[in-house]
Amino acid sequence: MTREHDLEIGSLLKDRWYLILKPVTDSDAEGFKVTAYDTTPMPDPNDEYLEAGVVAQQGIMELLENDLERVMEAGLARLSFNDFVESVEEELDTPEDRLLKAEGNVLKVDFGVKQ
């Protein structure tokens, strides 16, 4: 393991699901690598209940692995929509109390109460 990998793992908070996207650093390649982490407690093997975060994380990984084109199209659509909303808000002087909040390059989304 590399020092960077050790630092990455050491910086993870408990009770979270992480998807970390890192740019590919090869000069011939373009794209990104994905690493998934689950720092929640190990589930009881006899429990049939799956946390929504586990299912969502695995679904995102499935889409990244098998339908990257769809993910990229959705990402471009989202970026375009956010630019449009921002321009409308500027024209209307709308307060920034929306559900989706952007702070620099960090997006915060409230998906509701924990199930």
C-alpha positions as a Markdown table, in Angstrom:
| # | Residue | x | y | z |
|---|---|---|---|---|
| 1 | Met | 0.0 | 0.0 | 0.0 |
| 2 | Thr | 1.2 | 3.5 | -0.7 |
| 3 | Arg | 1.4 | 6.3 | 1.7 |
| 4 | Glu | -1.3 | 8.2 | -0.1 |
| 5 | His | -3.7 | 5.2 | 0.2 |
| 6 | Asp | -2.9 | 4.9 | 3.9 |
| 7 | Leu | -3.7 | 8.6 | 4.4 |
| 8 | Glu | -6.9 | 8.3 | 2.4 |
| 9 | Ile | -8.1 | 5.4 | 4.6 |
| 10 | Gly | -7.0 | 7.1 | 7.7 |
| 11 | Ser | -9.0 | 10.2 | 6.9 |
| 12 | Leu | -12.4 | 8.4 | 6.5 |
| 13 | Leu | -15.0 | 9.1 | 9.2 |
| 14 | Lys | -17.0 | 6.2 | 10.7 |
| 15 | Asp | -20.7 | 5.6 | 9.8 |
| 16 | Arg | -20.3 | 6.8 | 6.2 |
| 17 | Trp | -20.3 | 5.4 | 2.6 |
| 18 | Tyr | -17.7 | 6.8 | 0.4 |
| 19 | Leu | -17.1 | 6.9 | -3.3 |
| 20 | Ile | -13.8 | 8.5 | -4.2 |
| 21 | Leu | -13.1 | 9.4 | -7.7 |
| 22 | Lys | -9.4 | 10.1 | -8.6 |
| 23 | Pro | -8.1 | 11.3 | -11.9 |
| 24 | Val | -6.0 | 8.9 | -13.9 |
| 25 | Thr | -2.4 | 10.2 | -13.8 |
| 26 | Asp | -1.1 | 8.2 | -16.8 |
| 27 | Ser | -0.1 | 10.5 | -19.6 |
| 28 | Asp | -1.7 | 8.2 | -22.2 |
| 29 | Ala | -5.0 | 7.7 | -20.4 |
| 30 | Glu | -7.8 | 10.0 | -19.6 |
| 31 | Gly | -10.5 | 9.4 | -17.0 |
| 32 | Phe | -10.8 | 8.5 | -13.4 |
| 33 | Lys | -10.5 | 5.6 | -10.9 |
| 34 | Val | -13.2 | 4.9 | -8.3 |
| 35 | Thr | -12.7 | 3.5 | -4.8 |
| 36 | Ala | -15.7 | 2.7 | -2.6 |
| 37 | Tyr | -15.4 | 2.5 | 1.2 |
| 38 | Asp | -18.0 | 1.5 | 3.8 |
| 39 | Thr | -17.2 | 2.6 | 7.4 |
| 40 | Thr | -20.5 | 1.6 | 8.9 |
| 41 | Pro | -20.7 | -1.2 | 11.4 |
| 42 | Met | -20.7 | -4.7 | 9.9 |
| 43 | Pro | -24.3 | -5.9 | 9.4 |
| 44 | Asp | -25.7 | -8.9 | 11.2 |
| 45 | Pro | -25.5 | -11.8 | 8.6 |
| 46 | Asn | -28.9 | -13.0 | 9.8 |
| 47 | Asp | -30.5 | -9.6 | 9.2 |
| 48 | Glu | -32.4 | -9.3 | 5.9 |
| 49 | Tyr | -32.5 | -5.5 | 6.1 |
| 50 | Leu | -30.0 | -3.6 | 3.9 |
| 51 | Glu | -29.2 | 0.1 | 4.6 |
| 52 | Ala | -30.3 | 2.4 | 1.8 |
| 53 | Gly | -26.7 | 3.8 | 1.6 |
| 54 | Val | -25.3 | 0.4 | 0.9 |
| 55 | Val | -27.8 | -0.2 | -1.9 |
| 56 | Ala | -27.2 | 3.2 | -3.4 |
| 57 | Gln | -23.4 | 2.9 | -3.3 |
| 58 | Gln | -23.6 | -0.5 | -5.0 |
| 59 | Gly | -26.0 | 0.9 | -7.6 |
| 60 | Ile | -23.7 | 3.8 | -8.4 |
| 61 | Met | -20.8 | 1.4 | -8.7 |
| 62 | Glu | -22.8 | -0.8 | -11.1 |
| 63 | Leu | -23.7 | 2.1 | -13.3 |
| 64 | Leu | -20.0 | 3.3 | -13.3 |
| 65 | Glu | -18.8 | -0.1 | -14.3 |
| 66 | Asn | -21.5 | -1.0 | -16.9 |
| 67 | Asp | -23.1 | 2.2 | -18.1 |
| 68 | Leu | -20.5 | 5.0 | -17.9 |
| 69 | Glu | -22.0 | 6.8 | -20.9 |
| 70 | Arg | -25.3 | 7.1 | -19.1 |
| 71 | Val | -23.6 | 8.5 | -16.0 |
| 72 | Met | -21.6 | 11.0 | -18.0 |
| 73 | Glu | -24.7 | 12.2 | -19.9 |
| 74 | Ala | -26.6 | 12.6 | -16.6 |
| 75 | Gly | -23.6 | 14.5 | -15.1 |
| 76 | Leu | -23.5 | 16.9 | -18.1 |
| 77 | Ala | -27.3 | 17.4 | -17.9 |
| 78 | Arg | -27.0 | 18.1 | -14.1 |
| 79 | Leu | -24.2 | 20.6 | -14.7 |
| 80 | Ser | -26.2 | 22.3 | -17.4 |
| 81 | Phe | -29.3 | 22.5 | -15.3 |
| 82 | Asn | -27.4 | 23.9 | -12.3 |
| 83 | Asp | -25.9 | 26.6 | -14.5 |
| 84 | Phe | -29.4 | 27.4 | -15.8 |
| 85 | Val | -30.9 | 27.6 | -12.2 |
| 86 | Glu | -28.0 | 29.8 | -11.1 |
| 87 | Ser | -28.6 | 32.2 | -13.9 |
| 88 | Val | -32.3 | 32.4 | -13.2 |
| 89 | Glu | -31.7 | 32.9 | -9.5 |
| 90 | Glu | -29.3 | 35.8 | -10.3 |
| 91 | Glu | -31.9 | 37.4 | -12.5 |
| 92 | Leu | -34.6 | 37.0 | -9.9 |
| 93 | Asp | -32.4 | 37.6 | -6.8 |
| 94 | Thr | -33.6 | 34.3 | -5.3 |
| 95 | Pro | -32.3 | 33.5 | -1.8 |
| 96 | Glu | -30.0 | 30.5 | -1.5 |
| 97 | Asp | -32.2 | 28.3 | 0.7 |
| 98 | Arg | -32.5 | 25.5 | -1.8 |
| 99 | Leu | -32.3 | 21.8 | -1.1 |
| 100 | Leu | -29.2 | 21.5 | -3.2 |
| 101 | Lys | -26.4 | 23.7 | -1.8 |
| 102 | Ala | -23.1 | 24.3 | -3.5 |
| 103 | Glu | -20.1 | 25.5 | -1.5 |
| 104 | Gly | -17.2 | 25.8 | -3.8 |
| 105 | Asn | -16.8 | 22.4 | -5.4 |
| 106 | Val | -18.8 | 20.6 | -2.7 |
| 107 | Leu | -22.5 | 19.8 | -3.2 |
| 108 | Lys | -24.6 | 19.1 | -0.2 |
| 109 | Val | -27.9 | 17.3 | -0.8 |
| 110 | Asp | -30.5 | 16.3 | 1.9 |
| 111 | Phe | -32.0 | 12.9 | 1.0 |
| 112 | Gly | -34.2 | 12.9 | 4.1 |
| 113 | Val | -34.2 | 11.1 | 7.4 |
| 114 | Lys | -32.1 | 8.0 | 8.0 |
| 115 | Gln | -34.3 | 4.9 | 7.5 |
